[in-house]
Amino acid sequence: MLARGCLPSCVRACVRACVRACVRACVRACVQGTRWTPSKLIRRLGKEINHPDSVYYWCFKNDIDVYCPALTDGSLGDMIYFHAYRSPGLVIDLVADIVSVNSQAVFAKKTGVIVLGGGLVKHHIMNANLMRNGADFAVYINTGQEFDGSDSGARPDEAVSWGKIRIDANPVKVYSEASVVFPLIVAETFAKQLAATLSQPSQANVAPVDAGCSKQCSDAADRRLTSV
């Protein structure tokens, strides 16, 4: 989360305007019977942002759920609080989201977690994996140390002892500031795979080959090789 001092005042004003528009729309929908959850509110926020620089915009565009168990902690909570004075009626259902995220973990064939930072977010996703006897893959990236007793500082073997990571998994913890290391990890993994996929010729541009013709060509090639 960015500190308020890190953002120019014009950006903060745009954020406030966007959140106010989102909350007003949510209040009107509540009156009509819509039940909001933190993930639904974030989805609506991504729609209102409508800008490709926003992660939430792309999550909205690609129908990806974003769960936030501490939605009211911080500036967003402040704006919801102030708006409640003028237009009360917004109700956010936390239970529906915990059922959703835990159910996704329980019914998934395999799960993997990449934890940037720690604290509540780390505990929330790891606890969801507890419901399925542990995640299959796990990468932690933070500066937390085990000696301070924090959840951020807890190593992967602590999660294994709780059943939040499978005992046969090979989890990794990277001791570093996440915003420095994570882009490098993406560049050496996901980005490489994406680049390789994009460099392959599109199947739409490949002419279909008759199966019978393909077999005849293959047989002819075998005969030529045999005769050499």
C-alpha positions as CSV (number, residue, x, y, z in Angstrom):
1,M,0.0,0.0,0.0
2,L,1.3,3.4,-0.9
3,A,1.6,6.0,1.9
4,R,-0.5,9.1,1.3
5,G,2.6,11.2,1.2
6,C,3.9,9.2,-1.8
7,L,1.0,10.3,-4.0
8,P,0.6,13.8,-5.6
9,S,-2.5,15.7,-4.4
10,C,-4.0,15.5,-7.9
11,V,-3.7,11.7,-7.9
12,R,-5.3,11.5,-4.4
13,A,-8.2,13.7,-5.6
14,C,-8.8,11.4,-8.6
15,V,-8.7,8.3,-6.3
16,R,-11.2,9.9,-3.9
17,A,-13.5,10.9,-6.8
18,C,-13.4,7.3,-8.2
19,V,-14.1,5.7,-4.8
20,R,-17.0,8.1,-4.1
21,A,-18.6,7.2,-7.5
22,C,-18.1,3.5,-6.7
23,V,-19.6,3.8,-3.2
24,R,-22.6,5.8,-4.5
25,A,-23.3,3.1,-7.1
26,C,-23.0,0.4,-4.4
27,V,-25.4,2.1,-2.1
28,R,-28.0,2.4,-4.9
29,A,-27.6,-1.2,-5.7
30,C,-28.0,-2.2,-2.0
31,V,-31.4,-0.4,-2.0
32,Q,-32.3,-2.7,-5.0
33,G,-31.3,-5.8,-3.1
34,T,-27.7,-6.4,-4.3
35,R,-25.4,-8.0,-1.7
36,W,-21.9,-6.6,-1.8
37,T,-18.7,-8.4,-0.7
38,P,-15.2,-6.9,-0.5
39,S,-14.3,-8.7,-3.8
40,K,-17.4,-7.4,-5.6
41,L,-16.7,-3.9,-4.4
42,I,-13.1,-4.2,-5.7
43,R,-14.4,-5.5,-9.0
44,R,-16.7,-2.5,-9.3
45,L,-13.8,-0.2,-8.3
46,G,-11.7,-1.7,-11.2
47,K,-14.6,-0.9,-13.5
48,E,-14.8,2.7,-12.3
49,I,-11.0,3.2,-12.6
50,N,-11.1,2.1,-16.2
51,H,-7.4,2.6,-16.8
52,P,-4.8,0.1,-18.0
53,D,-2.3,1.2,-15.4
54,S,-4.5,-0.3,-12.7
55,V,-4.2,-3.9,-11.5
56,Y,-7.8,-3.9,-10.4
57,Y,-8.9,-2.7,-13.9
58,W,-7.3,-5.8,-15.4
59,C,-8.8,-8.0,-12.8
60,F,-12.2,-6.6,-13.6
61,K,-11.5,-7.1,-17.4
62,N,-10.4,-10.7,-16.9
63,D,-13.0,-11.7,-14.3
64,I,-10.3,-12.3,-11.5
65,D,-11.5,-12.1,-7.9
66,V,-9.5,-9.9,-5.5
67,Y,-10.1,-10.7,-1.9
68,C,-9.4,-8.1,0.8
69,P,-10.2,-9.2,4.4
70,A,-9.3,-5.8,5.7
71,L,-11.1,-3.6,3.2
72,T,-12.0,-0.9,5.7
73,D,-8.4,-0.5,7.0
74,G,-6.9,2.7,5.5
75,S,-8.1,5.4,3.1
76,L,-10.8,3.3,1.5
77,G,-12.3,2.7,4.9
78,D,-12.1,6.4,5.7
79,M,-14.1,7.3,2.6
80,I,-16.7,4.6,3.2
81,Y,-17.1,6.0,6.8
82,F,-17.5,9.6,5.6
83,H,-19.9,8.6,2.9
84,A,-22.0,6.7,5.4
85,Y,-22.9,10.0,7.1
86,R,-24.5,11.4,3.9
87,S,-25.8,8.2,2.4
88,P,-26.1,5.3,4.8
89,G,-27.1,1.9,3.7
90,L,-24.0,0.2,2.3
91,V,-23.6,-3.3,3.8
92,I,-20.6,-5.5,2.9
93,D,-20.8,-9.2,3.5
94,L,-17.4,-10.6,4.7
95,V,-18.8,-14.1,5.2
96,A,-19.5,-14.7,1.5
97,D,-15.9,-13.9,0.6
98,I,-14.4,-16.2,3.2
99,V,-16.6,-19.0,1.9
100,S,-15.6,-18.2,-1.7
101,V,-11.8,-18.0,-1.1
102,N,-11.8,-21.1,1.0
103,S,-14.0,-23.0,-1.4
104,Q,-11.7,-22.1,-4.3
105,A,-8.7,-23.6,-2.3
106,V,-10.6,-26.8,-1.3
107,F,-11.8,-27.7,-4.8
108,A,-8.7,-26.7,-6.7
109,K,-6.6,-29.6,-8.1
110,K,-3.4,-27.8,-7.1
111,T,-2.7,-24.5,-5.5
112,G,0.3,-22.2,-5.4
113,V,0.9,-19.0,-3.5
114,I,3.2,-16.1,-4.1
115,V,3.2,-13.9,-1.0
116,L,4.5,-10.4,-1.3
117,G,5.0,-8.9,2.1
118,G,3.1,-10.6,5.0
119,G,0.8,-10.0,7.9
120,L,-2.9,-10.3,7.4
121,V,-2.7,-11.0,3.7
122,K,-0.2,-13.8,4.1
123,H,-2.2,-15.4,6.9
124,H,-5.5,-15.2,5.0
125,I,-4.3,-17.0,1.9
126,M,-2.3,-19.6,3.8
127,N,-5.2,-20.3,6.1
128,A,-7.4,-20.9,3.0
129,N,-4.8,-23.6,1.9
130,L,-5.1,-25.1,5.4
131,M,-8.6,-26.2,4.4
132,R,-7.2,-28.4,1.6
133,N,-4.3,-29.8,3.6
134,G,-1.8,-27.4,2.2
135,A,-0.6,-25.5,-0.9
136,D,1.4,-27.4,-3.5
137,F,3.7,-24.5,-4.2
138,A,4.7,-21.5,-2.2
139,V,7.1,-18.5,-2.5
140,Y,7.4,-15.9,0.2
141,I,9.1,-12.5,-0.5
142,N,9.5,-10.2,2.4
143,T,12.1,-8.8,4.9
144,G,10.4,-10.3,8.0
145,Q,12.7,-12.2,10.4
146,E,11.7,-15.2,12.4
147,F,13.1,-13.9,15.7
148,D,10.5,-11.1,16.0
149,G,7.6,-13.5,16.3
150,S,5.6,-11.9,13.5
151,D,3.5,-13.7,10.9
152,S,5.5,-12.0,8.2
153,G,8.7,-13.5,9.7
154,A,7.4,-17.0,9.9
155,R,9.3,-19.3,7.5
156,P,7.6,-21.8,5.2
157,D,8.3,-24.7,7.6
158,E,6.0,-23.0,10.1
159,A,3.2,-23.3,7.5
160,V,4.1,-26.9,6.8
161,S,3.7,-27.6,10.6
162,W,0.2,-26.2,10.4
163,G,-0.7,-28.1,7.2
164,K,-0.9,-24.8,5.2
165,I,1.9,-26.1,2.8
166,R,2.1,-29.7,1.9
167,I,4.9,-31.7,3.5
168,D,6.2,-32.8,0.1
169,A,6.3,-29.3,-1.3
170,N,9.5,-27.3,-2.0
171,P,8.6,-23.8,-0.7
172,V,11.0,-20.9,-0.9
173,K,11.4,-17.7,1.1
174,V,13.3,-14.8,-0.4
175,Y,14.6,-12.3,2.1
176,S,14.2,-9.0,0.2
177,E,12.0,-6.0,-0.4
178,A,9.2,-7.4,-2.6
179,S,8.9,-4.5,-5.1
180,V,12.6,-5.0,-6.0
181,V,12.7,-8.7,-6.4
182,F,9.3,-9.7,-7.7
183,P,9.7,-7.9,-11.1
184,L,13.0,-9.8,-11.6
185,I,11.3,-13.1,-10.8
186,V,8.5,-12.3,-13.2
187,A,11.0,-11.4,-15.9
188,E,12.8,-14.7,-15.5
189,T,9.7,-16.9,-15.3
190,F,6.2,-15.8,-16.5
191,A,7.5,-13.1,-18.8
192,K,9.8,-15.6,-20.6
193,Q,7.0,-18.1,-21.1
194,L,4.7,-15.3,-22.4
195,A,7.4,-14.1,-24.8
196,A,7.9,-17.7,-26.1
197,T,4.2,-18.1,-26.6
198,L,3.8,-14.8,-28.5
199,S,6.8,-15.7,-30.7
200,Q,5.1,-18.9,-31.9
201,P,3.2,-18.7,-35.2
202,S,-0.5,-18.4,-34.8
203,Q,-2.5,-21.5,-35.5
204,A,-5.0,-19.4,-37.4
205,N,-2.3,-18.7,-40.0
206,V,-1.4,-22.4,-40.5
207,A,-3.2,-24.1,-43.4
208,P,-5.0,-27.3,-42.4
209,V,-3.4,-30.5,-43.6
210,D,-5.4,-33.5,-44.7
211,A,-4.7,-36.5,-42.4
212,G,-4.5,-39.0,-45.3
213,C,-2.1,-36.8,-47.2
214,S,0.0,-36.3,-44.1
215,K,0.3,-40.1,-43.6
216,Q,1.2,-40.6,-47.3
217,C,4.0,-38.0,-47.1
218,S,5.2,-39.6,-43.9
219,D,5.3,-43.1,-45.5
220,A,7.1,-41.7,-48.5
221,A,9.7,-40.0,-46.3
222,D,10.2,-43.3,-44.4
223,R,10.8,-45.2,-47.7
224,R,13.3,-42.6,-48.8
225,L,15.2,-42.9,-45.5
226,T,15.1,-46.7,-45.7
227,S,16.5,-46.7,-49.3
228,V,19.5,-44.5,-48.3
